[in-house]
Amino acid sequence: MALNDSTGYAGMAGAWADGAALAYGPLARHLVARAPEPLRGALALDAGAGSGVAGDALRAGGARVVAADREFDMAAFGAATGPAVTADVTELPFRSGAFDLVVAAFVVNHLPDPGSGLAELRRVTRPGGAVLASTFSGDRSGAKFAVDEVAAEYGFVAPGWYLGFRGTAQGFEDPGAVERAVAAGGFAEWTVTEEPVDVGLSDPGDVVRYRLGMPHLHRFAAGLPDHVRTAFVADAVEAVRRTGERFAPVVVEAVAVA
């Protein structure tokens, strides 16, 4: 889930691991569970690794994992558990056919040209191997909106990089768009699914903690005076509680055979 320094993702590995990973970890495990072949002994690439939740899921299944992320501190975070490189997922420093499996959890939706990104992931996957990719559906959770609305009441204004990212992601948030990108990436065989995933965050406080691990909200909250931040978090928790929903983001997942 890597972008360049102008996006606010630089220096976010610790905050991501402590907050955002509460949701992204279960979502990564859900995606990895779709692998069409056994993981044990497979050489897998965690592309756009972030703090490494997909890599953790792959290793739990017995795979050997290489992590790649455009942000140095994300790659360095991943290096604590195995090989990791700083690299853009659109231009990977690996030979063609190097991996049995490539996982790109919530990565391709960051790219202006998802088809080209998927083509590069296909290039580094061996023939017959699989690329697993996921993105959020346009059917967004009420809990996310609740936190964002409270943040706005406290003066949050979305930074330009985030607005640009949202604009890019909105073109890649339904099964049809994902299928078109997979086809443009040169795959001939794939499945695409869309479904809610219960990530196990039954406590509204954990939902808020996840949201405040996201770069745009983390930096805003960190810049508030302590007493204001405490009030903001409390109000956000109450807003999530009032939604009455069990947090289950709707995701679109693709399994494409190289």
ABEGO torsion letter per residue (X at the ends): XBBBAAAGABGAAAAAAAAAAAAAAAAAAAAAAABABBABGBBBBBBGAEAGAAAAAAAAAGBBBBBBBABAAAAAAAAAAEBBBBBBAABBABBBGABABBBBBGAAAABABAAAAAAAAAAABBBGBBBBBBBBBABBBAAAAAAAAAAAAAGBBBBAAAAAAAAAAAABABAAAAAAAAAAAGBABBBBBBBBBBAGBABAAAAAAAAAABAAAAAAAAABBAAAAAAAAAAAAAAAAAAGBBBBBBBBBBBBBX
